[in-house]
């Protein structure tokens, strides 16, 4: 009970600092706008800021539930609608903020590995979005939902494998036994993500397209 309260308190404190970090992130991104070599415009900055904030906030909302996160789904959908580059950026900045103020601790090598691994969701979402964004999608399309579930499971398995290997190397542990012993822990992450992708991807895509009023998002200045 005390441990749970301790985690909750640390999560609350970390959430406060995440808001400050996101504000600093937005200021940093805004400086890019004046650089003629960078194409990110004001609307992209706003999108990145909002999506990163949402990712970090949902991670802290579920912090008491071990290895269950909605961040990966948010990063994937970000890439799906706004392209692989912006999706990868959302993933990177989400873990850059969450990883620094993670109440479970900070290890530099694992921190870098999780930042890079999180881009997988944004990149995959962006590649699939180019093919599916303008397609007719029905909320009752079970095959498509299962397809997204497979994508969620597979991408999470890659994420878990990368971070587990880095963990083993960082603490000088044998890689294969560490991966095998970590299966019960990583399987929770993979199965929960598969469920989130199955249940969430199609409804979110339909809802966002309906909200935007178009099948694509060029009017936001963000190529899909």
N, C-alpha and C positions, 0 to 999 in steps of 0.2 A: 504493500500500500504506500509506504513511504517512498519507495523507489519510483512508483508511478507518479506520485505528487512531485518528486524531484524532477523527473523528466518533463512533466507538464509545466513546472515553473521555468525550467531552463528553456523549454520550447516557447513560452510566452516572452521571455526576455530576448530570445533569439529572433522571434517574430518582429519585435520592436526594432532590433538592429537591422533586420532585413529590409524594413521600410526605409531606413536611413541609407542603406546600401543601394537600394533601387533608385532613390533620388540622386545619389552620386552617379549611378550608372547612366541615368538619363542625361545628366549634365555632360558626362563623358561622351555619350553618343552624339549629343548635339554639336559638340566640337567637330565631329566628322563632317557635318553638313557643309561647313565652310571650306573643306578640303576638296579641290576640284578633281582629285584622283579617286574619290570615293563617291559612289552613286547613291548611297542611302539618303533618302529625303526625310522630311519632317514626319510624314505619315508612317514611314517605316520605323522611325525612332519610337513613335507613339505605340505602334503595334508591338515592337520588341519589348518595350517597357511594360505594357499591360500583360502580355503573355508570360514574361518572366515573373512578374509579380504574382500572377495566378498560379504558376507552377510552384513557386516557393511557398506560397500561402497554403496550397493543398498538401504539400509535403509535411508542413507543420501540423495541419489539421489531422493528419493520419499518423503522427509521430509515435503514438502509443501502440500502433498496430505494426509489428515488426515486418519489414520487407514488403509492405504493400504501399503503393504510391500511384497517384493519378498524374504525376508529372510527365511520365513517359507518353501517355495518351495525349496530353496537351502539346507536347513537343511534336509528336507525330502529326496531329491535326494542323499545327502551325505550318509545318512543311507542306502538308497536303494542299492548303489554300494559298500559301504565299511563297512556295518554292523551296527547293532544298537548301539554298544558302541561308535564307532567313530562318528556316526551320532549325538548321544546325546552330545558328547564332543563338536562338532561343534556348536550345539545349545547353550550349556552352555557358551562357550567362546564368542560367538557372542553377547549374551546379557550382559555378564560380561563387555565387552568393550563398547558396545552401551549404556548400562544403566548408566554407570558412567558419560559419556560425552554427555548424552542426553540433547539437548537444551531445552526440555520442563520441565526439572527438575528431581530431584533425591529424592526418598523416599525409605529408606532401606528395609522396609517390602515388598513393591511392587517390588523392585529390585530383592530380593531373589525369590519372587513368579514367576516373569517372567523368571528368569534363569532356574528354575526347570520346569516350564510349557513348555518352548521351547524344552526341551528334548523329549517331546511327538512326535514331528515331526520326529526326528532322530530315535527314537525307532520304530515307526510305519513303517517308510521307510525301516529300517533294517529287520524287520520281513517279510514285503512284498517282499523285495529283495531276500530273501532266497528261495521264492517260484516262483518268476516271472523273476528273472534276466536272466536265461538261456532259458526262454520260447520264442517262436516265437512271436514277437511283430510287428504289422503293424501300420503305421502312420494313416491309415484309420480305425483303430479299435475303433469305436465310443463307444462300450460298455465298453472297458477298460478305455477310456478317461473319461467317465461318472463315472466309478468306482473310479478313482483317484479324480474326483471332489467331490464325496461323502466323500471320506477319508479326503480331504482338508477341506470341510465344517465342518464335525464332529469333527475333531481334533482341528480346530480353535474355535468351539463352546465350547469345553472343556477348551481350553486356556483362552478364554474370561470369562468363568464362574469362573475359579480359580482366575484370576487376579481381577475380579470385586468383588468377595467375600472378598478377601484380602484387597482391597481398602475400602470396607464398614467397615470391622473390624478395619482397621487402623485409619480411621477418625470417628469412633464411629457412623456409620450410620446404619439404619435398612437394613438388607441384602436383603430381598425379594423386597422391593420397589426400592432399588438401582439397583438390577439386572433388574427389569422390566423397569425402566427409562433409563437404559443403552442400551436397545435393539436396538434402531435406530443407535447408535454409533457402537455397536458390530456387528450388521448385515452387516454393510459396510465391516468390516474385514472378516467376514465369507463368504459373497458372492464374494468379490474380490479374496479371496484365492481359493474358489471353481473354479472361472474362470481361475485363474493362473494354478491350478492343471489340469484342463480339457485341456487347451491349451498347457501347457508346459511339463507335465510329459512324455508323450509318445515321442514327438520329442526329448527331452533332452536325454532320455534313449537310443533311437536309435542312436543319434549323438555320445554319449559317447562310446557306444559299438562299433560303427564303427571306432571311433578314436583310441580306444584301440586295435581293431583288434581281440577281443575275446569276448566271452559271459560273462566271469567272470574276476576277477581282481587279481587272485593269483600271477601273475607275478609282481605285484607292491608290493608284500609282505603284502597285506592287505586282509585278508580273508573276503569274502562276507557273 
